[in-house]
Amino acid sequence: MKTKNLFLIAFMIANISCKGQSKKINGVSFVASRDSINIAHITPVLQVNSNYVALMPYSFIRNIETPKIEFNTNREWFGESKNGLLQYAKEFQKVGVKLMVKPHLWLRRGGFTGHLKPNSDENWLLLENSYRNYILTYAKAAEQLQAEMLCIGTELEQFVLNRPKYWQALIKEIRAIYKGKLTYAANWDEFKRITFWGELDFIGIDAYFPLSDKKSPTVQEFEMGWKPHKQEIMRIQKQFNKPVLFTEFGYRSIDFTGKKPWDANRLEGSINLNAQADALQAIHNQFWKEEWFAGGFVWKWFHRHDRVGGEKNNRFTPQNKPAEKKLVKLYGHENHW
């Protein structure tokens, strides 16, 4: 009888412990397309052991001199629109994949969104009002979908730093509409200056930190490159006492991929499939075992798996490369935080 009671107590403790933990977010950034999607497009996501997708409705500014944000227009692809988001989300939900709704802003005439800084009070008001309309539209959509997470902005450093009261008020307005978890996707060199992490559920970082100047670093060399950045991430994590989420992470399959991992425009450089896979191994080694780390979303994953990536591709996608096989193993681990 005593043995039976001890077994029952042990079972209850184990059960409570398991319920108190959550699996790491092993996500992919699922690129919007012209088309609707179905199970054929989702199956490769499942095969890489991903349990989350970031879905990315887009907006755009035609001219930064008049920074009005436009969205849900006939200029956008289906997957970039609200209807596209809803269709994609429901297909993923059918097979139990969880969602982060992650709106992106695009400057049509080029330039980095982090530098967006209107030149007059009138233009600041134009930007603020149009962004509010944009993000609240997707907050309502995220609530309608019961999405697990909403990212309230992506790489908007000057906008965020120059208008703190606006963002504080916006977060409250979003909270009134959407009941799930909130984050913001700060660029790798921006996250330590964000003041509103305490109002969100996750410290979100687009983790394109420079790691190595070498042509083809080893896993250990990539990990050494993480040391100063990880210390800074841990400092901010302790300051706000929030879990850290890599809202984007990834590497191109190209020589010197650790030098400027954010650089999507570099054309020169030989294909280097192993460096991409090794960099993914290193980031996993450094972060996925940490209790304060929630997980991340690899950049980036296209719906037509059979037509993208491959051994002649030097871009970010891991699809049909050694990096995809690496992700299958890394995302297959039963890690908890």
C-alpha positions as CSV (number, residue, x, y, z in Angstrom):
1,M,0.0,0.0,0.0
2,K,2.8,2.3,0.9
3,T,4.6,1.6,-2.4
4,K,1.4,2.2,-4.3
5,N,1.0,5.6,-2.6
6,L,4.6,6.6,-3.3
7,F,4.1,5.7,-6.9
8,L,0.9,7.8,-7.1
9,I,2.7,10.8,-5.5
10,A,5.6,10.4,-7.9
11,F,3.2,10.2,-10.9
12,M,1.4,13.4,-9.8
13,I,4.6,15.3,-9.3
14,A,5.8,14.3,-12.7
15,N,2.5,15.2,-14.3
16,I,2.5,18.6,-12.6
17,S,6.1,19.2,-13.7
18,C,5.3,18.3,-17.3
19,K,2.3,20.6,-17.4
20,G,4.4,23.4,-16.0
21,Q,6.8,23.2,-18.9
22,S,6.4,24.2,-22.5
23,K,8.2,22.8,-25.5
24,K,10.7,25.1,-27.2
25,I,9.3,27.1,-30.2
26,N,10.9,25.3,-33.2
27,G,9.5,27.7,-35.8
28,V,9.9,28.5,-39.5
29,S,9.2,31.9,-41.1
30,F,6.7,30.9,-43.7
31,V,7.0,33.1,-46.8
32,A,3.8,34.5,-48.2
33,S,3.1,33.7,-51.8
34,R,0.6,34.4,-54.6
35,D,-1.3,31.2,-53.9
36,S,-3.4,29.6,-51.2
37,I,-1.8,26.7,-49.5
38,N,-2.8,23.1,-48.6
39,I,-1.4,20.0,-46.8
40,A,1.1,19.5,-49.6
41,H,2.8,22.8,-48.7
42,I,2.6,22.1,-45.0
43,T,3.9,18.6,-45.0
44,P,7.6,19.6,-45.4
45,V,7.2,21.9,-42.4
46,L,6.0,19.0,-40.3
47,Q,8.8,16.8,-41.6
48,V,11.4,19.3,-40.3
49,N,9.7,18.9,-36.8
50,S,8.5,22.5,-36.7
51,N,5.8,23.2,-34.2
52,Y,5.3,26.9,-35.0
53,V,5.1,29.1,-38.0
54,A,5.5,32.8,-38.3
55,L,2.9,34.1,-40.9
56,M,3.9,37.5,-42.3
57,P,1.2,39.8,-43.7
58,Y,2.9,42.8,-45.4
59,S,2.3,46.5,-45.6
60,F,4.2,49.1,-47.6
61,I,5.1,52.7,-47.8
62,R,5.4,54.0,-51.4
63,N,7.5,57.0,-50.5
64,I,9.2,57.7,-47.2
65,E,8.6,61.4,-47.8
66,T,4.9,60.7,-47.2
67,P,5.1,57.7,-44.8
68,K,1.5,56.4,-45.1
69,I,1.3,52.7,-44.6
70,E,-0.9,50.8,-47.1
71,F,-2.1,47.2,-46.7
72,N,-4.6,44.8,-48.0
73,T,-4.4,46.3,-51.5
74,N,-4.5,44.6,-54.9
75,R,-0.8,45.3,-55.1
76,E,0.0,42.6,-52.6
77,W,0.2,38.8,-53.1
78,F,-2.6,36.7,-51.6
79,G,-0.4,35.4,-48.7
80,E,0.5,39.0,-47.7
81,S,-3.1,40.0,-47.2
82,K,-5.5,39.5,-44.3
83,N,-7.5,36.9,-46.3
84,G,-4.2,35.1,-47.1
85,L,-3.2,35.1,-43.4
86,L,-6.5,33.6,-42.4
87,Q,-6.3,30.9,-45.0
88,Y,-2.7,30.0,-44.2
89,A,-3.4,30.0,-40.5
90,K,-6.4,27.7,-40.7
91,E,-4.5,25.2,-42.8
92,F,-1.7,25.0,-40.3
93,Q,-4.1,24.9,-37.3
94,K,-5.7,21.8,-38.9
95,V,-2.5,19.8,-38.2
96,G,-1.7,21.4,-34.8
97,V,1.0,23.8,-35.8
98,K,0.9,27.0,-33.7
99,L,1.0,30.5,-35.0
100,M,2.9,33.8,-34.6
101,V,1.3,36.6,-36.6
102,K,4.2,38.8,-37.6
103,P,3.3,41.8,-39.7
104,H,6.2,43.3,-41.8
105,L,6.6,46.8,-43.3
106,W,8.3,47.2,-46.6
107,L,9.7,50.4,-48.1
108,R,8.9,50.3,-51.8
109,R,11.8,52.5,-52.9
110,G,14.3,50.7,-50.8
111,G,15.9,51.5,-47.5
112,F,15.9,49.8,-44.1
113,T,12.8,50.1,-41.9
114,G,14.9,50.6,-38.8
115,H,15.9,54.0,-40.3
116,L,12.3,55.2,-40.9
117,K,12.1,58.6,-39.2
118,P,9.6,61.2,-40.5
119,N,10.8,64.7,-41.0
120,S,7.9,66.6,-39.6
121,D,5.1,66.4,-37.0
122,E,2.6,66.0,-39.7
123,N,4.4,63.0,-41.2
124,W,4.9,61.5,-37.7
125,L,1.2,61.6,-37.2
126,L,0.6,60.1,-40.7
127,L,2.9,57.2,-39.8
128,E,1.5,56.7,-36.4
129,N,-2.1,56.6,-37.4
130,S,-1.6,54.4,-40.4
131,Y,0.6,52.0,-38.4
132,R,-2.1,51.8,-35.7
133,N,-4.7,50.9,-38.3
134,Y,-2.4,48.3,-39.8
135,I,-1.4,46.6,-36.5
136,L,-4.9,46.6,-35.0
137,T,-6.3,45.0,-38.1
138,Y,-3.9,42.1,-37.5
139,A,-4.4,42.1,-33.8
140,K,-8.1,41.5,-34.5
141,A,-7.2,38.8,-37.0
142,A,-4.8,37.1,-34.5
143,E,-7.6,37.1,-31.9
144,Q,-10.1,35.7,-34.4
145,L,-7.7,32.9,-35.2
146,Q,-6.7,32.5,-31.5
147,A,-3.1,32.6,-32.6
148,E,-0.7,31.9,-29.8
149,M,1.4,35.0,-30.5
150,L,1.4,38.4,-32.2
151,C,4.5,40.4,-33.1
152,I,3.7,44.1,-32.8
153,G,6.4,45.3,-35.2
154,T,9.5,44.2,-37.0
155,E,12.8,46.2,-37.0
156,L,11.4,49.7,-36.5
157,E,14.2,51.1,-34.4
158,Q,13.9,54.9,-35.0
159,F,10.1,54.7,-34.9
160,V,10.2,52.9,-31.6
161,L,12.9,55.0,-30.0
162,N,11.5,58.3,-31.0
163,R,7.9,57.7,-30.1
164,P,7.9,55.8,-26.7
165,K,4.5,57.2,-25.5
166,Y,2.9,56.1,-28.8
167,W,4.2,52.6,-28.4
168,Q,3.2,52.3,-24.8
169,A,-0.4,53.4,-25.7
170,L,-0.4,51.1,-28.7
171,I,0.5,48.1,-26.7
172,K,-2.4,48.8,-24.3
173,E,-4.7,49.1,-27.2
174,I,-3.5,45.8,-28.7
175,R,-3.9,44.1,-25.3
176,A,-7.6,45.2,-25.2
177,I,-8.2,43.4,-28.6
178,Y,-5.8,40.4,-28.5
179,K,-5.5,38.0,-25.6
180,G,-2.5,36.0,-26.7
181,K,1.2,36.6,-26.1
182,L,3.0,39.6,-27.5
183,T,6.5,40.3,-28.7
184,Y,8.4,42.8,-30.9
185,A,11.1,41.7,-33.4
186,A,14.1,44.0,-32.6
187,N,17.0,43.9,-35.0
188,W,20.1,42.3,-33.5
189,D,21.8,45.7,-32.8
190,E,18.5,47.3,-31.6
191,F,17.2,45.0,-28.8
192,K,19.2,46.4,-26.0
193,R,17.7,49.9,-26.5
194,I,14.0,48.9,-26.4
195,T,12.3,50.3,-23.3
196,F,9.0,48.4,-23.5
197,W,10.1,44.8,-23.0
198,G,8.4,44.8,-19.6
199,E,5.0,45.3,-21.3
200,L,5.4,42.3,-23.6
201,D,5.6,38.6,-23.0
202,F,8.8,37.9,-24.9
203,I,12.0,39.8,-25.7
204,G,12.1,39.3,-29.5
205,I,15.3,39.5,-31.4
206,D,16.1,39.0,-35.1
207,A,19.3,37.3,-34.3
208,Y,21.7,38.1,-37.2
209,F,24.7,38.8,-34.9
210,P,28.1,38.9,-36.5
211,L,30.0,35.8,-35.4
212,S,33.1,35.2,-37.4
213,D,35.2,36.8,-40.2
214,K,36.3,33.3,-41.4
215,K,35.4,31.9,-44.7
216,S,34.1,28.6,-43.3
217,P,34.1,28.6,-39.5
218,T,33.8,25.4,-37.4
219,V,30.9,24.9,-35.1
220,Q,33.2,25.8,-32.2
221,E,34.3,29.0,-33.9
222,F,30.7,30.0,-34.5
223,E,30.0,29.3,-30.8
224,M,33.0,31.5,-29.7
225,G,31.5,34.3,-31.8
226,W,28.3,34.1,-29.8
227,K,30.0,34.7,-26.4
228,P,29.8,38.5,-26.2
229,H,26.4,38.7,-27.8
230,K,25.0,36.0,-25.5
231,Q,26.3,37.9,-22.4
232,E,24.4,41.0,-23.6
233,I,21.2,39.0,-24.3
234,M,21.4,37.6,-20.8
235,R,21.9,41.0,-19.3
236,I,18.7,42.3,-21.0
237,Q,16.8,39.1,-20.1
238,K,17.7,39.5,-16.4
239,Q,16.8,43.2,-16.5
240,F,13.2,42.6,-17.7
241,N,12.8,39.0,-16.5
242,K,11.2,37.9,-19.8
243,P,12.0,34.9,-21.9
244,V,14.0,35.6,-25.1
245,L,12.6,34.6,-28.5
246,F,14.6,34.7,-31.7
247,T,11.8,36.1,-33.9
248,E,14.2,35.4,-36.8
249,F,17.4,33.5,-37.1
250,G,19.3,32.0,-40.0
251,Y,22.3,32.0,-42.3
252,R,22.9,31.9,-46.0
253,S,24.6,28.9,-47.5
254,I,27.6,31.0,-48.6
255,D,31.2,31.7,-47.7
256,F,31.7,34.1,-44.8
257,T,28.1,33.5,-43.7
258,G,29.0,34.5,-40.1
259,K,30.5,37.9,-41.0
260,K,27.3,39.8,-41.8
261,P,24.5,37.3,-41.4
262,W,21.9,39.9,-42.1
263,D,23.2,40.6,-45.6
264,A,20.7,39.4,-48.1
265,N,22.1,41.4,-51.0
266,R,25.6,40.1,-51.3
267,L,26.0,38.3,-54.6
268,E,29.7,37.4,-54.5
269,G,30.9,34.3,-52.6
270,S,30.9,30.6,-53.3
271,I,28.1,28.4,-52.1
272,N,29.0,26.9,-48.7
273,L,26.3,24.4,-47.6
274,N,28.3,23.2,-44.6
275,A,28.8,26.6,-43.1
276,Q,25.1,27.2,-43.0
277,A,24.5,23.9,-41.3
278,D,27.3,24.5,-38.8
279,A,26.0,27.9,-37.9
280,L,22.6,26.4,-37.2
281,Q,24.2,23.8,-35.0
282,A,26.1,26.5,-33.1
283,I,23.1,28.7,-32.4
284,H,21.2,25.6,-31.2
285,N,24.1,24.6,-28.9
286,Q,24.3,28.0,-27.4
287,F,20.6,28.8,-26.8
288,W,18.1,25.9,-26.9
289,K,19.3,24.4,-23.7
290,E,18.8,27.6,-21.7
291,E,15.7,27.8,-19.5
292,W,15.2,31.5,-20.3
293,F,15.2,30.9,-24.0
294,A,11.8,30.3,-25.7
295,G,13.0,29.2,-29.1
296,G,13.0,30.8,-32.6
297,F,11.9,31.0,-36.2
298,V,14.3,30.1,-38.9
299,W,14.5,32.5,-41.9
300,K,13.1,31.5,-44.3
301,W,10.7,28.8,-45.6
302,F,8.9,28.8,-49.0
303,H,5.6,27.0,-49.7
304,R,6.8,25.2,-52.9
305,H,9.3,23.0,-51.2
306,D,10.2,21.1,-54.4
307,R,11.2,24.3,-56.3
308,V,13.4,26.1,-53.8
309,G,16.8,25.9,-52.2
310,G,19.0,23.0,-53.2
311,E,22.8,22.6,-53.5
312,K,23.1,25.5,-56.1
313,N,21.4,28.0,-53.9
314,N,23.3,30.5,-51.7
315,R,20.3,32.1,-50.0
316,F,18.8,31.9,-46.5
317,T,16.4,29.0,-47.0
318,P,17.6,25.7,-45.5
319,Q,15.3,23.8,-47.9
320,N,16.8,20.9,-49.8
321,K,20.2,21.5,-48.3
322,P,22.2,19.9,-45.5
323,A,20.8,22.6,-43.3
324,E,17.3,21.1,-43.6
325,K,18.6,17.7,-42.5
326,K,20.3,19.5,-39.6
327,L,17.0,21.2,-38.6
328,V,15.2,17.9,-38.6
329,K,17.6,16.7,-35.9
330,L,17.8,19.9,-33.9
331,Y,14.0,20.5,-33.9
332,G,13.4,16.9,-33.2
333,H,14.9,17.2,-29.7
334,E,12.4,17.3,-26.8
335,N,13.7,20.5,-25.2
336,H,11.8,22.4,-22.6
337,W,12.0,25.8,-20.9
